Amino acid sequence: MLGDAAGAGDVLADPRFADRDAGDYRALPISPAIDNGGPAAGPTDFYGAPALVGPASDSGAIESQDARTGSRR
């Protein structure tokens, strides 16, 4: 909820999106969101790709499909 204090384990940082201005909200390889999410809400991400790639899910609705590059494929 907006206005709540950060809890233990919360990360408050620039998510390092690929191109926020153009609406590209994929996480860059240097994003603190990569492998820092909770349990995946389902088997796929926003785009229908696997929701778990790597040791943990990413924060947000889009899972980086290649943790080395942050790209969709």
All heavy atoms as TSV, in Angstrom:
chain	resi	resn	atom	element	x	y	z
A	1	MET	N	N	0.841	-1.172	0.000
A	1	MET	CA	C	0.000	0.000	0.000
A	1	MET	C	C	0.885	1.233	0.000
A	1	MET	O	O	1.879	1.298	0.704
A	1	MET	CB	C	-0.907	-0.030	1.218
A	1	MET	CG	C	-1.820	1.145	1.335
A	1	MET	SD	S	-2.958	0.837	2.697
A	1	MET	CE	C	-4.013	2.188	2.444
A	2	LEU	N	N	0.544	2.220	-0.781
A	2	LEU	CA	C	1.336	3.443	-0.840
A	2	LEU	C	C	1.351	4.115	0.521
A	2	LEU	O	O	0.338	4.204	1.203
A	2	LEU	CB	C	0.770	4.401	-1.886
A	2	LEU	CG	C	0.875	3.940	-3.332
A	2	LEU	CD1	C	0.207	4.947	-4.252
A	2	LEU	CD2	C	2.319	3.750	-3.720
A	3	GLY	N	N	2.505	4.602	0.899
A	3	GLY	CA	C	2.649	5.289	2.172
A	3	GLY	C	C	3.102	4.388	3.300
A	3	GLY	O	O	3.409	4.856	4.371
A	4	ASP	N	N	3.113	3.081	3.067
A	4	ASP	CA	C	3.580	2.168	4.096
A	4	ASP	C	C	5.096	2.265	4.209
A	4	ASP	O	O	5.795	2.550	3.239
A	4	ASP	CB	C	3.210	0.720	3.767
A	4	ASP	CG	C	1.729	0.444	3.931
A	4	ASP	OD1	O	1.024	1.281	4.513
A	4	ASP	OD2	O	1.285	-0.616	3.468
A	5	ALA	N	N	5.596	2.004	5.391
A	5	ALA	CA	C	7.041	1.988	5.611
A	5	ALA	C	C	7.627	0.732	4.971
A	5	ALA	O	O	6.951	-0.293	4.852
A	5	ALA	CB	C	7.344	2.007	7.103
A	6	ALA	N	N	8.877	0.825	4.545
A	6	ALA	CA	C	9.563	-0.337	3.980
A	6	ALA	C	C	9.698	-1.408	5.049
A	6	ALA	O	O	9.922	-1.113	6.218
A	6	ALA	CB	C	10.932	0.062	3.457
A	7	GLY	N	N	9.560	-2.637	4.633
A	7	GLY	CA	C	9.701	-3.756	5.547
A	7	GLY	C	C	11.043	-4.442	5.381
A	7	GLY	O	O	11.831	-4.099	4.494
A	8	ALA	N	N	11.286	-5.412	6.209
A	8	ALA	CA	C	12.535	-6.173	6.140
A	8	ALA	C	C	12.650	-6.834	4.772
A	8	ALA	O	O	11.710	-7.457	4.291
A	8	ALA	CB	C	12.565	-7.223	7.238
A	9	GLY	N	N	13.764	-6.659	4.114
A	9	GLY	CA	C	13.995	-7.257	2.810
A	9	GLY	C	C	13.498	-6.436	1.642
A	9	GLY	O	O	13.755	-6.781	0.498
A	10	ASP	N	N	12.749	-5.355	1.884
A	10	ASP	CA	C	12.292	-4.496	0.792
A	10	ASP	C	C	13.470	-3.756	0.181
A	10	ASP	O	O	14.409	-3.384	0.883
A	10	ASP	CB	C	11.267	-3.472	1.285
A	10	ASP	CG	C	9.915	-4.082	1.581
A	10	ASP	OD1	O	9.694	-5.244	1.206
A	10	ASP	OD2	O	9.085	-3.386	2.186
A	11	VAL	N	N	13.425	-3.536	-1.124
A	11	VAL	CA	C	14.473	-2.812	-1.829
A	11	VAL	C	C	13.861	-1.543	-2.398
A	11	VAL	O	O	12.921	-1.599	-3.178
A	11	VAL	CB	C	15.074	-3.664	-2.975
A	11	VAL	CG1	C	16.089	-2.860	-3.763
A	11	VAL	CG2	C	15.695	-4.928	-2.416
A	12	LEU	N	N	14.391	-0.403	-1.997
A	12	LEU	CA	C	13.940	0.884	-2.510
A	12	LEU	C	C	15.060	1.437	-3.370
A	12	LEU	O	O	16.030	1.982	-2.858
A	12	LEU	CB	C	13.607	1.839	-1.360
A	12	LEU	CG	C	12.542	1.345	-0.391
A	12	LEU	CD1	C	12.359	2.330	0.756
A	12	LEU	CD2	C	11.232	1.112	-1.104
A	13	ALA	N	N	14.945	1.232	-4.682
A	13	ALA	CA	C	16.012	1.630	-5.599
A	13	ALA	C	C	15.431	1.829	-6.991
A	13	ALA	O	O	14.333	1.369	-7.290
A	13	ALA	CB	C	17.095	0.548	-5.641
A	14	ASP	N	N	16.173	2.498	-7.840
A	14	ASP	CA	C	15.805	2.644	-9.247
A	14	ASP	C	C	15.727	1.244	-9.849
A	14	ASP	O	O	16.694	0.489	-9.781
A	14	ASP	CB	C	16.866	3.486	-9.950
A	14	ASP	CG	C	16.595	3.708	-11.427
A	14	ASP	OD1	O	15.691	3.068	-11.999
A	14	ASP	OD2	O	17.305	4.530	-12.020
A	15	PRO	N	N	14.595	0.863	-10.451
A	15	PRO	CA	C	14.482	-0.485	-10.994
A	15	PRO	C	C	15.306	-0.722	-12.257
A	15	PRO	O	O	15.442	-1.852	-12.700
A	15	PRO	CB	C	12.995	-0.630	-11.296
A	15	PRO	CG	C	12.518	0.758	-11.482
A	15	PRO	CD	C	13.367	1.622	-10.580
A	16	ARG	N	N	15.873	0.337	-12.809
A	16	ARG	CA	C	16.724	0.219	-14.011
A	16	ARG	C	C	15.990	-0.448	-15.165
A	16	ARG	O	O	16.383	-1.504	-15.653
A	16	ARG	CB	C	18.015	-0.527	-13.708
A	16	ARG	CG	C	18.759	-0.076	-12.495
A	16	ARG	CD	C	19.714	1.002	-12.801
A	16	ARG	NE	N	20.365	1.407	-11.562
A	16	ARG	CZ	C	21.493	2.016	-11.495
A	16	ARG	NH1	N	22.120	2.323	-12.597
A	16	ARG	NH2	N	21.998	2.354	-10.348
A	17	PHE	N	N	14.884	0.187	-15.591
A	17	PHE	CA	C	14.124	-0.309	-16.737
A	17	PHE	C	C	14.896	-0.050	-18.024
A	17	PHE	O	O	15.681	0.883	-18.116
A	17	PHE	CB	C	12.773	0.386	-16.828
A	17	PHE	CG	C	11.833	0.055	-15.708
A	17	PHE	CD1	C	11.161	1.054	-15.032
A	17	PHE	CD2	C	11.598	-1.260	-15.333
A	17	PHE	CE1	C	10.281	0.754	-14.012
A	17	PHE	CE2	C	10.721	-1.570	-14.309
A	17	PHE	CZ	C	10.058	-0.556	-13.646
A	18	ALA	N	N	14.613	-0.859	-19.049
A	18	ALA	CA	C	15.288	-0.720	-20.338
A	18	ALA	C	C	15.046	0.657	-20.941
A	18	ALA	O	O	15.989	1.339	-21.344
A	18	ALA	CB	C	14.835	-1.817	-21.297
A	19	ASP	N	N	13.784	1.112	-21.005
A	19	ASP	CA	C	13.467	2.441	-21.552
A	19	ASP	C	C	12.091	2.871	-21.050
A	19	ASP	O	O	11.088	2.728	-21.745
A	19	ASP	CB	C	13.496	2.419	-23.080
A	19	ASP	CG	C	13.436	3.819	-23.692
A	19	ASP	OD1	O	13.083	4.788	-22.982
A	19	ASP	OD2	O	13.740	3.938	-24.891
A	20	ARG	N	N	12.060	3.384	-19.844
A	20	ARG	CA	C	10.814	3.792	-19.206
A	20	ARG	C	C	10.029	4.771	-20.072
A	20	ARG	O	O	8.811	4.663	-20.199
A	20	ARG	CB	C	11.128	4.420	-17.852
A	20	ARG	CG	C	9.928	4.881	-17.085
A	20	ARG	CD	C	10.290	5.672	-15.832
A	20	ARG	NE	N	11.487	5.204	-15.194
A	20	ARG	CZ	C	11.537	4.762	-13.948
A	20	ARG	NH1	N	10.458	4.726	-13.218
A	20	ARG	NH2	N	12.674	4.364	-13.430
A	21	ASP	N	N	10.707	5.734	-20.690
A	21	ASP	CA	C	10.031	6.754	-21.504
A	21	ASP	C	C	9.297	6.149	-22.701
A	21	ASP	O	O	8.270	6.656	-23.129
A	21	ASP	CB	C	11.015	7.817	-21.986
A	21	ASP	CG	C	11.570	8.651	-20.842
A	21	ASP	OD1	O	10.912	8.738	-19.785
A	21	ASP	OD2	O	12.664	9.220	-21.007
A	22	ALA	N	N	9.815	5.055	-23.236
A	22	ALA	CA	C	9.199	4.396	-24.383
A	22	ALA	C	C	8.245	3.273	-23.950
A	22	ALA	O	O	7.693	2.579	-24.795
A	22	ALA	CB	C	10.276	3.828	-25.298
A	23	GLY	N	N	8.073	3.092	-22.646
A	23	GLY	CA	C	7.182	2.051	-22.150
A	23	GLY	C	C	7.797	0.674	-22.109
A	23	GLY	O	O	7.087	-0.323	-22.007
A	24	ASP	N	N	9.125	0.583	-22.179
A	24	ASP	CA	C	9.825	-0.698	-22.121
A	24	ASP	C	C	10.263	-0.932	-20.676
A	24	ASP	O	O	11.276	-0.402	-20.232
A	24	ASP	CB	C	11.035	-0.679	-23.065
A	24	ASP	CG	C	11.735	-2.027	-23.140
A	24	ASP	OD1	O	11.405	-2.934	-22.353
A	24	ASP	OD2	O	12.625	-2.159	-24.004
A	25	TYR	N	N	9.463	-1.706	-19.951
A	25	TYR	CA	C	9.707	-1.905	-18.524
A	25	TYR	C	C	10.453	-3.195	-18.212
A	25	TYR	O	O	10.403	-3.688	-17.088
A	25	TYR	CB	C	8.379	-1.851	-17.765
A	25	TYR	CG	C	7.726	-0.503	-17.866
A	25	TYR	CD1	C	6.617	-0.295	-18.670
A	25	TYR	CD2	C	8.253	0.581	-17.184
A	25	TYR	CE1	C	6.035	0.961	-18.786
A	25	TYR	CE2	C	7.681	1.840	-17.295
A	25	TYR	CZ	C	6.570	2.010	-18.094
A	25	TYR	OH	O	6.006	3.262	-18.203
A	26	ARG	N	N	11.177	-3.713	-19.195
A	26	ARG	CA	C	12.049	-4.864	-18.910
A	26	ARG	C	C	13.195	-4.392	-18.027
A	26	ARG	O	O	13.707	-3.296	-18.180
A	26	ARG	CB	C	12.618	-5.444	-20.207
A	26	ARG	CG	C	11.570	-6.094	-21.077
A	26	ARG	CD	C	12.145	-6.514	-22.423
A	26	ARG	NE	N	12.617	-5.329	-23.132
A	26	ARG	CZ	C	13.760	-5.276	-23.811
A	26	ARG	NH1	N	14.538	-6.321	-23.888
A	26	ARG	NH2	N	14.106	-4.178	-24.432
A	27	ALA	N	N	13.596	-5.242	-17.112
A	27	ALA	CA	C	14.698	-4.911	-16.220
A	27	ALA	C	C	16.035	-5.098	-16.941
A	27	ALA	O	O	16.246	-6.092	-17.631
A	27	ALA	CB	C	14.665	-5.803	-14.992
A	28	LEU	N	N	16.920	-4.122	-16.794
A	28	LEU	CA	C	18.283	-4.252	-17.322
A	28	LEU	C	C	19.042	-5.276	-16.477
A	28	LEU	O	O	18.666	-5.543	-15.335
A	28	LEU	CB	C	18.992	-2.905	-17.278
A	28	LEU	CG	C	18.450	-1.833	-18.222
A	28	LEU	CD1	C	19.136	-0.500	-17.959
A	28	LEU	CD2	C	18.632	-2.242	-19.675
A	29	PRO	N	N	20.134	-5.828	-16.987
A	29	PRO	CA	C	20.905	-6.822	-16.226
A	29	PRO	C	C	21.397	-6.306	-14.879
A	29	PRO	O	O	21.631	-7.101	-13.971
A	29	PRO	CB	C	22.084	-7.150	-17.142
A	29	PRO	CG	C	21.641	-6.778	-18.505
A	29	PRO	CD	C	20.668	-5.634	-18.337
A	30	ILE	N	N	21.524	-4.993	-14.725
A	30	ILE	CA	C	22.000	-4.411	-13.460
A	30	ILE	C	C	20.850	-4.039	-12.524
A	30	ILE	O	O	21.072	-3.454	-11.474
A	30	ILE	CB	C	22.875	-3.172	-13.728
A	30	ILE	CG1	C	22.092	-2.129	-14.530
A	30	ILE	CG2	C	24.166	-3.561	-14.417
A	30	ILE	CD1	C	22.810	-0.798	-14.691
A	31	SER	N	N	19.628	-4.410	-12.879
A	31	SER	CA	C	18.458	-4.053	-12.081
A	31	SER	C	C	18.438	-4.788	-10.746
A	31	SER	O	O	18.671	-6.000	-10.684
A	31	SER	CB	C	17.175	-4.393	-12.841
A	31	SER	OG	O	16.055	-4.197	-12.011
A	32	PRO	N	N	18.107	-4.064	-9.667
A	32	PRO	CA	C	17.954	-4.733	-8.374
A	32	PRO	C	C	16.699	-5.605	-8.326
A	32	PRO	O	O	16.519	-6.372	-7.383
A	32	PRO	CB	C	17.869	-3.572	-7.385
A	32	PRO	CG	C	17.361	-2.423	-8.178
A	32	PRO	CD	C	17.917	-2.616	-9.567
A	33	ALA	N	N	15.845	-5.518	-9.338
A	33	ALA	CA	C	14.613	-6.311	-9.378
A	33	ALA	C	C	14.858	-7.762	-9.814
A	33	ALA	O	O	14.061	-8.638	-9.508
A	33	ALA	CB	C	13.608	-5.674	-10.336
A	34	ILE	N	N	15.962	-8.019	-10.504
A	34	ILE	CA	C	16.229	-9.366	-11.017
A	34	ILE	C	C	16.508	-10.323	-9.858
A	34	ILE	O	O	17.335	-10.054	-8.993
A	34	ILE	CB	C	17.388	-9.359	-12.029
A	34	ILE	CG1	C	16.939	-8.621	-13.294
A	34	ILE	CG2	C	17.838	-10.785	-12.361
A	34	ILE	CD1	C	17.969	-8.543	-14.370
A	35	ASP	N	N	15.760	-11.426	-9.864
A	35	ASP	CA	C	15.865	-12.484	-8.859
A	35	ASP	C	C	15.622	-11.963	-7.439
A	35	ASP	O	O	16.155	-12.493	-6.478
A	35	ASP	CB	C	17.222	-13.201	-8.932
A	35	ASP	CG	C	17.394	-13.979	-10.216
A	35	ASP	OD1	O	16.372	-14.333	-10.826
A	35	ASP	OD2	O	18.548	-14.215	-10.619
A	36	ASN	N	N	14.806	-10.919	-7.323
A	36	ASN	CA	C	14.543	-10.330	-6.010
A	36	ASN	C	C	13.052	-10.286	-5.698
A	36	ASN	O	O	12.618	-9.502	-4.869
A	36	ASN	CB	C	15.141	-8.916	-5.948
A	36	ASN	CG	C	15.262	-8.422	-4.540
A	36	ASN	OD1	O	15.414	-9.204	-3.611
A	36	ASN	ND2	N	15.188	-7.114	-4.356
A	37	GLY	N	N	12.256	-11.111	-6.360
A	37	GLY	CA	C	10.820	-11.109	-6.127
A	37	GLY	C	C	10.394	-12.219	-5.188
A	37	GLY	O	O	11.180	-13.078	-4.805
A	38	GLY	N	N	9.136	-12.184	-4.840
A	38	GLY	CA	C	8.548	-13.243	-4.038
A	38	GLY	C	C	8.098	-14.374	-4.942
A	38	GLY	O	O	8.493	-14.440	-6.107
A	39	PRO	N	N	7.258	-15.227	-4.414
A	39	PRO	CA	C	6.747	-16.320	-5.246
A	39	PRO	C	C	6.011	-15.782	-6.471
A	39	PRO	O	O	5.302	-14.779	-6.377
A	39	PRO	CB	C	5.776	-17.046	-4.315
A	39	PRO	CG	C	6.188	-16.645	-2.938
A	39	PRO	CD	C	6.748	-15.262	-3.056
A	40	ALA	N	N	6.200	-16.414	-7.596
A	40	ALA	CA	C	5.517	-16.000	-8.822
A	40	ALA	C	C	4.016	-16.188	-8.652
A	40	ALA	O	O	3.564	-17.146	-8.025
A	40	ALA	CB	C	6.034	-16.809	-10.005
A	41	ALA	N	N	3.239	-15.263	-9.204
A	41	ALA	CA	C	1.779	-15.319	-9.082
A	41	ALA	C	C	1.165	-16.402	-9.959
A	41	ALA	O	O	0.021	-16.785	-9.774
A	41	ALA	CB	C	1.179	-13.959	-9.435
A	42	GLY	N	N	1.914	-16.880	-10.918
A	42	GLY	CA	C	1.433	-17.913	-11.824
A	42	GLY	C	C	2.588	-18.453	-12.627
A	42	GLY	O	O	3.742	-18.078	-12.400
A	43	PRO	N	N	2.314	-19.307	-13.593
A	43	PRO	CA	C	3.397	-19.922	-14.358
A	43	PRO	C	C	4.017	-19.013	-15.410
A	43	PRO	O	O	5.102	-19.300	-15.906
A	43	PRO	CB	C	2.723	-21.121	-15.021
A	43	PRO	CG	C	1.284	-20.720	-15.128
A	43	PRO	CD	C	1.010	-19.862	-13.925
A	44	THR	N	N	3.326	-17.913	-15.766
A	44	THR	CA	C	3.855	-17.026	-16.798
A	44	THR	C	C	3.868	-15.576	-16.326
A	44	THR	O	O	3.137	-15.191	-15.412
A	44	THR	CB	C	3.025	-17.116	-18.100
A	44	THR	OG1	O	1.673	-16.747	-17.813
A	44	THR	CG2	C	3.054	-18.524	-18.667
A	45	ASP	N	N	4.702	-14.761	-16.990
A	45	ASP	CA	C	4.764	-13.338	-16.685
A	45	ASP	C	C	3.749	-12.568	-17.526
A	45	ASP	O	O	2.906	-13.160	-18.204
A	45	ASP	CB	C	6.192	-12.797	-16.862
A	45	ASP	CG	C	6.658	-12.687	-18.310
A	45	ASP	OD1	O	5.893	-13.024	-19.245
A	45	ASP	OD2	O	7.801	-12.248	-18.520
A	46	PHE	N	N	3.815	-11.264	-17.523
A	46	PHE	CA	C	2.889	-10.393	-18.247
A	46	PHE	C	C	2.812	-10.729	-19.734
A	46	PHE	O	O	1.765	-10.626	-20.349
A	46	PHE	CB	C	3.320	-8.942	-18.047
A	46	PHE	CG	C	2.462	-7.940	-18.757
A	46	PHE	CD1	C	1.239	-7.574	-18.243
A	46	PHE	CD2	C	2.892	-7.352	-19.929
A	46	PHE	CE1	C	0.441	-6.644	-18.895
A	46	PHE	CE2	C	2.112	-6.418	-20.596
A	46	PHE	CZ	C	0.873	-6.069	-20.070
A	47	TYR	N	N	3.932	-11.137	-20.315
A	47	TYR	CA	C	3.998	-11.450	-21.740
A	47	TYR	C	C	3.727	-12.914	-22.056
A	47	TYR	O	O	3.808	-13.326	-23.204
A	47	TYR	CB	C	5.355	-11.050	-22.311
A	47	TYR	CG	C	5.585	-9.565	-22.328
A	47	TYR	CD1	C	6.544	-8.976	-21.528
A	47	TYR	CD2	C	4.826	-8.744	-23.155
A	47	TYR	CE1	C	6.744	-7.603	-21.548
A	47	TYR	CE2	C	5.019	-7.375	-23.179
A	47	TYR	CZ	C	5.982	-6.813	-22.369
A	47	TYR	OH	O	6.167	-5.455	-22.383
A	48	GLY	N	N	3.454	-13.715	-21.063
A	48	GLY	CA	C	3.198	-15.134	-21.288
A	48	GLY	C	C	4.447	-15.991	-21.289
A	48	GLY	O	O	4.382	-17.183	-21.565
A	49	ALA	N	N	5.582	-15.405	-20.965
A	49	ALA	CA	C	6.845	-16.134	-20.881
A	49	ALA	C	C	6.956	-16.774	-19.485
A	49	ALA	O	O	6.224	-16.392	-18.569
A	49	ALA	CB	C	8.015	-15.181	-21.127
A	50	PRO	N	N	7.855	-17.729	-19.296
A	50	PRO	CA	C	7.999	-18.347	-17.984
A	50	PRO	C	C	8.201	-17.300	-16.874
A	50	PRO	O	O	8.950	-16.344	-17.034
A	50	PRO	CB	C	9.243	-19.222	-18.132
A	50	PRO	CG	C	9.283	-19.541	-19.594
A	50	PRO	CD	C	8.777	-18.297	-20.280
A	51	ALA	N	N	7.513	-17.506	-15.754
A	51	ALA	CA	C	7.564	-16.556	-14.649
A	51	ALA	C	C	8.747	-16.797	-13.711
A	51	ALA	O	O	8.971	-16.015	-12.802
A	51	ALA	CB	C	6.266	-16.602	-13.853
A	52	LEU	N	N	9.480	-17.854	-13.933
A	52	LEU	CA	C	10.639	-18.122	-13.091
A	52	LEU	C	C	11.811	-18.530	-13.971
A	52	LEU	O	O	11.830	-19.609	-14.568
A	52	LEU	CB	C	10.340	-19.229	-12.078
A	52	LEU	CG	C	11.480	-19.592	-11.143
A	52	LEU	CD1	C	11.921	-18.372	-10.316
A	52	LEU	CD2	C	11.072	-20.720	-10.209
A	53	VAL	N	N	12.780	-17.638	-14.085
A	53	VAL	CA	C	14.025	-17.897	-14.813
A	53	VAL	C	C	15.145	-17.506	-13.868
A	53	VAL	O	O	15.216	-16.373	-13.414
A	53	VAL	CB	C	14.112	-17.066	-16.116
A	53	VAL	CG1	C	15.457	-17.265	-16.781
A	53	VAL	CG2	C	12.986	-17.432	-17.060
A	54	GLY	N	N	15.985	-18.441	-13.517
A	54	GLY	CA	C	17.040	-18.156	-12.560
A	54	GLY	C	C	16.660	-18.675	-11.181
A	54	GLY	O	O	15.669	-19.385	-11.014
A	55	PRO	N	N	17.435	-18.292	-10.171
A	55	PRO	CA	C	17.222	-18.835	-8.832
A	55	PRO	C	C	15.959	-18.322	-8.138
A	55	PRO	O	O	15.471	-18.946	-7.206
A	55	PRO	CB	C	18.476	-18.420	-8.070
A	55	PRO	CG	C	18.994	-17.236	-8.798
A	55	PRO	CD	C	18.613	-17.441	-10.244
A	56	ALA	N	N	15.415	-17.178	-8.567
A	56	ALA	CA	C	14.208	-16.606	-7.953
A	56	ALA	C	C	13.496	-15.757	-8.995
A	56	ALA	O	O	14.081	-15.352	-9.993
A	56	ALA	CB	C	14.580	-15.760	-6.744
A	57	SER	N	N	12.223	-15.480	-8.742
A	57	SER	CA	C	11.489	-14.628	-9.675
A	57	SER	C	C	11.967	-13.181	-9.546
A	57	SER	O	O	12.551	-12.792	-8.541
A	57	SER	CB	C	9.983	-14.707	-9.410
A	57	SER	OG	O	9.672	-14.146	-8.158
A	58	ASP	N	N	11.705	-12.408	-10.592
A	58	ASP	CA	C	12.036	-10.979	-10.566
A	58	ASP	C	C	10.893	-10.211	-9.916
A	58	ASP	O	O	9.744	-10.638	-9.970
A	58	ASP	CB	C	12.232	-10.442	-11.989
A	58	ASP	CG	C	13.397	-11.084	-12.715
A	58	ASP	OD1	O	14.202	-11.785	-12.072
A	58	ASP	OD2	O	13.500	-10.877	-13.931
A	59	SER	N	N	11.184	-9.080	-9.332
A	59	SER	CA	C	10.140	-8.193	-8.825
A	59	SER	C	C	9.416	-7.598	-10.015
A	59	SER	O	O	10.041	-7.213	-10.998
A	59	SER	CB	C	10.749	-7.058	-8.000
A	59	SER	OG	O	11.340	-7.555	-6.828
A	60	GLY	N	N	8.105	-7.517	-9.947
A	60	GLY	CA	C	7.332	-6.929	-11.034
A	60	GLY	C	C	6.677	-7.965	-11.913
A	60	GLY	O	O	6.758	-9.170	-11.657
A	61	ALA	N	N	6.027	-7.494	-12.950
A	61	ALA	CA	C	5.205	-8.352	-13.807
A	61	ALA	C	C	5.968	-8.983	-14.959
A	61	ALA	O	O	5.441	-9.845	-15.648
A	61	ALA	CB	C	4.044	-7.527	-14.368
A	62	ILE	N	N	7.211	-8.565	-15.203
A	62	ILE	CA	C	7.979	-9.061	-16.345
A	62	ILE	C	C	9.223	-9.779	-15.835
A	62	ILE	O	O	10.048	-9.197	-15.140
A	62	ILE	CB	C	8.388	-7.903	-17.285
A	62	ILE	CG1	C	7.145	-7.158	-17.752
A	62	ILE	CG2	C	9.184	-8.432	-18.462
A	62	ILE	CD1	C	7.447	-5.855	-18.451
A	63	GLU	N	N	9.344	-11.035	-16.184
A	63	GLU	CA	C	10.501	-11.837	-15.785
A	63	GLU	C	C	11.565	-11.760	-16.866
A	63	GLU	O	O	11.286	-12.016	-18.051
A	63	GLU	CB	C	10.077	-13.296	-15.586
A	63	GLU	CG	C	11.188	-14.228	-15.212
A	63	GLU	CD	C	11.648	-14.107	-13.771
A	63	GLU	OE1	O	11.019	-13.384	-12.984
A	63	GLU	OE2	O	12.648	-14.756	-13.427
A	64	SER	N	N	12.780	-11.376	-16.496
A	64	SER	CA	C	13.888	-11.375	-17.459
A	64	SER	C	C	14.117	-12.810	-17.886
A	64	SER	O	O	14.282	-13.701	-17.056
A	64	SER	CB	C	15.157	-10.815	-16.824
A	64	SER	OG	O	14.996	-9.461	-16.535
A	65	GLN	N	N	14.094	-13.044	-19.184
A	65	GLN	CA	C	14.222	-14.394	-19.702
A	65	GLN	C	C	15.670	-14.818	-19.848
A	65	GLN	O	O	15.962	-15.979	-20.014
A	65	GLN	CB	C	13.475	-14.515	-21.038
A	65	GLN	CG	C	11.985	-14.261	-20.903
A	65	GLN	CD	C	11.317	-15.226	-19.944
A	65	GLN	OE1	O	11.378	-16.436	-20.143
A	65	GLN	NE2	N	10.686	-14.709	-18.910
A	66	ASP	N	N	16.592	-13.899	-19.759
A	66	ASP	CA	C	18.022	-14.186	-19.801
A	66	ASP	C	C	18.669	-13.283	-18.762
A	66	ASP	O	O	18.883	-12.100	-19.020
A	66	ASP	CB	C	18.584	-13.919	-21.192
A	66	ASP	CG	C	20.050	-14.290	-21.310
A	66	ASP	OD1	O	20.737	-14.444	-20.262
A	66	ASP	OD2	O	20.521	-14.411	-22.427
A	67	ALA	N	N	18.972	-13.812	-17.608
A	67	ALA	CA	C	19.524	-13.001	-16.520
A	67	ALA	C	C	20.844	-12.355	-16.897
A	67	ALA	O	O	21.235	-11.356	-16.325
A	67	ALA	CB	C	19.698	-13.855	-15.266
A	68	ARG	N	N	21.524	-12.902	-17.931
A	68	ARG	CA	C	22.807	-12.315	-18.319
A	68	ARG	C	C	22.613	-11.019	-19.103
A	68	ARG	O	O	23.450	-10.146	-19.062
A	68	ARG	CB	C	23.613	-13.301	-19.167
A	68	ARG	CG	C	24.057	-14.522	-18.383
A	68	ARG	CD	C	24.620	-15.603	-19.303
A	68	ARG	NE	N	23.519	-16.101	-20.137
A	68	ARG	CZ	C	23.619	-16.287	-21.451
A	68	ARG	NH1	N	24.722	-16.052	-22.082
A	68	ARG	NH2	N	22.587	-16.726	-22.136
A	69	THR	N	N	21.484	-10.905	-19.825
A	69	THR	CA	C	21.304	-9.728	-20.664
A	69	THR	C	C	20.067	-8.913	-20.313
A	69	THR	O	O	19.917	-7.790	-20.749
A	69	THR	CB	C	21.158	-10.132	-22.153
A	69	THR	OG1	O	19.957	-10.890	-22.299
A	69	THR	CG2	C	22.353	-10.912	-22.631
A	70	GLY	N	N	19.137	-9.475	-19.546
A	70	GLY	CA	C	17.906	-8.783	-19.239
A	70	GLY	C	C	16.940	-8.743	-20.410
A	70	GLY	O	O	15.963	-8.031	-20.381
A	71	SER	N	N	17.218	-9.530	-21.458
A	71	SER	CA	C	16.375	-9.477	-22.645
A	71	SER	C	C	15.213	-10.460	-22.539
A	71	SER	O	O	15.223	-11.359	-21.722
A	71	SER	CB	C	17.197	-9.780	-23.892
A	71	SER	OG	O	17.653	-11.106	-23.859
A	72	ARG	N	N	14.212	-10.264	-23.368
A	72	ARG	CA	C	13.053	-11.151	-23.380
A	72	ARG	C	C	13.436	-12.543	-23.852
A	72	ARG	O	O	12.875	-13.509	-23.424
A	72	ARG	CB	C	11.952	-10.589	-24.311
A	72	ARG	CG	C	11.374	-9.326	-23.834
A	72	ARG	CD	C	10.155	-9.461	-22.949
A	72	ARG	NE	N	9.245	-10.490	-23.354
A	72	ARG	CZ	C	8.807	-11.444	-22.541
A	72	ARG	NH1	N	9.220	-11.502	-21.309
A	72	ARG	NH2	N	7.964	-12.342	-22.969
A	73	ARG	N	N	14.319	-12.672	-24.780
A	73	ARG	CA	C	14.723	-13.988	-25.286
A	73	ARG	C	C	16.180	-13.989	-25.587
A	73	ARG	O	O	16.799	-13.109	-25.954
A	73	ARG	CB	C	13.958	-14.338	-26.557
A	73	ARG	CG	C	12.500	-14.525	-26.298
A	73	ARG	CD	C	12.201	-15.974	-25.948
A	73	ARG	NE	N	10.786	-16.084	-25.655
A	73	ARG	CZ	C	10.304	-16.779	-24.655
A	73	ARG	NH1	N	11.079	-17.406	-23.850
A	73	ARG	NH2	N	9.040	-16.865	-24.445
